[in-house]
Amino acid sequence: MEVILEYLNTTRQALLPQIRTLEEYHLILHYDDIYDLTNIGKLIVDEMIPLLSTVEVLDVDVDYWGTRKLDFIPPHLLKRLDELGICKKINPTIQEMYEIHDDFYEISKKSTSHFAITAAFHPHFPRLFQELISNNVHIYVIMSSELFDKLRTDNYTDLAELINNKFVHFFVHHEKMDFLSFMHNDYCLMMSPLREDGEFDNKHIRCCNPDALKWGNDLFEYYQNSSVPLTMI
């Protein structure tokens, strides 16, 4: 009991009514001054922990999450949304739009790998990619078929040069890509879902914890499995 009181920062008098309610519903039992979960209590707590973790993720800005299209996340990963942990919502101005991505590329320079799934490229992507390559960073990019067609038309030389670089690995995703971009490196992930109406409002989510990186890696693998490696134009 002393441990519980200290953890909850409350008094015995205030806690006892709640304790009795939990006992009445066979969720806890006690002997002497020691309290323990029953089998039913353990079952419920095992289900509550991921629920509360998911609520913690959404609570950073529930209006943001509630107005995003999340269909691009497969069901098995949507159920693991709690692994993202506490994330930061980034809402840059139009003038800062590309600075946010520049900052992420700076972090990627310290990483072994840079992963991206995207329907749009930074306008200076050839320079940014060359900077990553010069730091021996392996680059893995899954692009939409629409983006590939645009790059093949507007940036043929840059794309051809990158395809032939051993540090760069391109894939083309021919199915619908219902989000703007997703990136992760050794330290953070950043994603830009679309709004429910399909529009883009330049708001991003950045998460930086080990579980989030594992989640991000699994998301990349999911899209990679349905994408085609790009070896020539």
C-alpha positions in Angstrom: 0.0 0.0 0.0 2.8 2.4 0.8 4.3 2.0 -2.7 0.9 2.6 -4.3 0.3 5.7 -2.2 3.7 7.1 -3.0 3.3 6.4 -6.7 -0.1 8.0 -6.9 0.8 10.8 -4.5 -2.4 10.4 -2.6 -3.6 9.4 0.9 -4.9 6.1 2.2 -8.3 7.7 3.0 -8.7 9.0 -0.6 -7.6 5.7 -2.2 -9.6 3.1 -0.1 -13.0 3.7 -1.9 -11.4 3.0 -5.3 -9.6 0.0 -3.8 -12.9 -1.4 -2.6 -14.5 -0.9 -6.0 -11.7 -2.8 -7.7 -12.1 -5.6 -5.1 -15.8 -5.8 -5.7 -15.2 -6.3 -9.4 -12.6 -9.0 -8.6 -9.8 -7.0 -10.3 -7.5 -6.9 -7.2 -7.1 -8.9 -4.0 -5.2 -8.1 -0.8 -3.8 -9.7 2.2 -2.4 -7.7 5.1 -1.3 -4.5 3.5 -0.3 -6.0 0.2 -2.4 -5.6 -3.0 -2.1 -7.7 -6.2 -4.0 -8.1 -9.5 -6.3 -11.1 -9.9 -6.1 -13.1 -13.2 -9.0 -11.0 -14.5 -7.2 -7.8 -13.4 -4.0 -8.9 -15.2 -6.0 -9.6 -18.4 -7.5 -6.2 -18.4 -4.2 -4.4 -17.6 -2.5 -6.2 -20.5 -5.1 -4.8 -22.8 -5.0 -1.3 -21.2 -1.3 -0.7 -21.5 -1.3 -0.5 -25.4 -4.6 1.4 -25.3 -3.2 4.1 -22.9 0.0 4.2 -25.0 -2.0 4.9 -28.1 -4.0 7.6 -26.3 -0.6 9.1 -25.4 0.4 9.2 -29.0 -2.9 10.8 -30.2 -3.0 13.2 -27.2 -0.1 15.3 -28.6 -2.7 16.7 -31.0 -5.9 14.7 -31.3 -7.3 17.3 -33.8 -4.3 16.6 -36.1 -4.6 12.8 -36.0 -8.4 13.0 -36.3 -8.3 15.0 -39.5 -5.6 12.8 -41.2 -6.0 10.1 -43.8 -4.4 7.0 -42.1 -5.5 4.4 -44.7 -1.9 4.2 -45.9 -0.9 2.5 -42.7 -1.7 -1.2 -42.9 -4.0 -2.6 -40.2 -1.2 -4.6 -38.4 0.8 -1.4 -38.0 -2.1 0.8 -37.2 -2.7 -1.5 -34.2 0.9 -0.8 -33.2 0.5 3.0 -33.4 1.3 3.1 -29.7 4.9 2.3 -30.6 5.4 5.8 -32.0 5.5 7.1 -28.4 5.3 10.8 -27.8 5.8 12.6 -31.1 6.2 16.2 -32.0 3.9 17.9 -34.5 5.7 20.3 -36.8 3.8 23.1 -38.4 6.2 25.1 -40.6 5.3 28.2 -42.5 5.5 28.2 -46.3 8.9 29.8 -46.0 10.1 27.1 -43.7 8.6 24.2 -45.6 11.8 22.8 -47.1 13.9 23.8 -44.0 12.2 21.1 -42.0 13.4 18.5 -44.6 16.8 20.0 -44.6 17.0 19.5 -40.9 16.0 15.9 -41.3 18.7 15.4 -44.0 21.2 16.8 -41.6 20.3 14.1 -39.1 20.5 11.5 -41.8 24.1 12.5 -42.5 25.0 11.0 -39.2 23.1 7.8 -39.9 24.0 4.6 -41.7 20.9 4.7 -43.8 18.2 7.0 -45.0 14.8 5.6 -45.9 11.9 7.4 -47.7 8.5 6.7 -49.2 7.4 9.7 -51.1 5.1 11.2 -53.7 7.2 14.4 -54.0 10.9 15.2 -53.8 12.7 18.1 -52.2 13.6 20.5 -55.2 17.3 20.2 -54.3 17.2 16.4 -53.9 20.3 15.7 -56.1 22.5 17.9 -53.9 21.0 16.4 -50.7 21.5 12.9 -51.9 25.1 13.6 -52.9 25.7 15.0 -49.4 24.4 11.8 -47.9 26.4 9.6 -50.3 29.6 11.6 -49.4 28.9 10.5 -45.8 28.6 6.9 -46.8 24.8 6.9 -46.1 22.8 4.2 -47.9 19.7 5.7 -49.4 16.5 3.7 -49.9 13.6 5.5 -51.7 10.2 4.2 -52.7 8.6 6.7 -55.0 5.1 6.8 -56.5 4.8 6.0 -60.2 3.7 9.6 -60.9 6.8 11.0 -59.2 9.0 8.6 -61.2 7.4 9.8 -64.5 8.0 13.4 -63.5 11.7 12.8 -62.6 12.3 10.8 -65.7 11.0 13.8 -67.7 12.4 16.7 -65.7 15.5 15.3 -63.9 16.7 12.5 -66.3 20.4 13.1 -65.9 20.3 13.4 -62.1 18.1 10.3 -61.8 20.3 8.2 -64.1 23.4 9.2 -62.1 21.9 8.3 -58.8 20.6 5.0 -60.0 24.1 4.0 -60.9 25.4 4.8 -57.5 26.0 1.8 -55.2 24.7 3.8 -52.2 21.3 4.5 -53.8 18.4 2.1 -54.0 15.2 3.2 -55.8 11.9 1.5 -55.9 8.7 2.4 -57.8 5.3 1.9 -56.1 2.6 1.5 -58.8 -0.4 1.4 -56.4 -2.1 4.4 -54.9 0.1 6.2 -52.4 -2.4 8.1 -50.2 0.1 10.2 -48.3 2.8 12.8 -49.1 5.9 11.3 -47.6 7.5 9.2 -44.9 11.2 9.2 -43.9 13.3 7.6 -41.2 16.9 7.2 -40.4 18.9 5.9 -37.4 17.5 8.5 -35.0 14.0 9.7 -36.1 11.1 9.2 -38.4 9.0 11.9 -39.9 5.7 11.5 -41.8 3.3 13.8 -43.6 -0.2 12.3 -44.0 -2.8 14.0 -46.1 -5.9 15.6 -44.7 -9.2 13.6 -44.8 -10.2 15.7 -47.8 -7.0 14.6 -49.6 -5.3 18.0 -49.4 -1.9 18.7 -48.0 -1.4 21.3 -45.3 2.4 21.0 -44.7 2.1 19.6 -41.1 4.4 16.8 -40.1 4.9 14.4 -37.3 8.4 13.6 -36.0 9.0 10.7 -33.6 12.4 9.8 -32.1 12.4 6.6 -30.0 13.6 3.0 -30.7 10.1 1.5 -30.9 9.1 4.2 -33.4 12.1 3.4 -35.6 11.2 -0.3 -35.6 7.6 0.7 -36.5 9.0 2.9 -39.3 11.3 0.1 -40.6 8.3 -2.3 -40.8 6.2 0.3 -42.7 9.0 0.7 -45.2 9.3 -3.1 -45.7 5.5 -3.3 -46.2 5.7 -0.8 -49.1 8.9 -2.3 -50.4 7.3 -5.7 -50.8 4.8 -4.2 -53.2 7.2 -2.0 -55.1 9.5 -2.7 -58.1 13.3 -2.1 -57.9 14.5 0.6 -60.3 17.7 -0.4 -62.0 17.4 1.6 -65.2 15.4 4.4 -66.7 
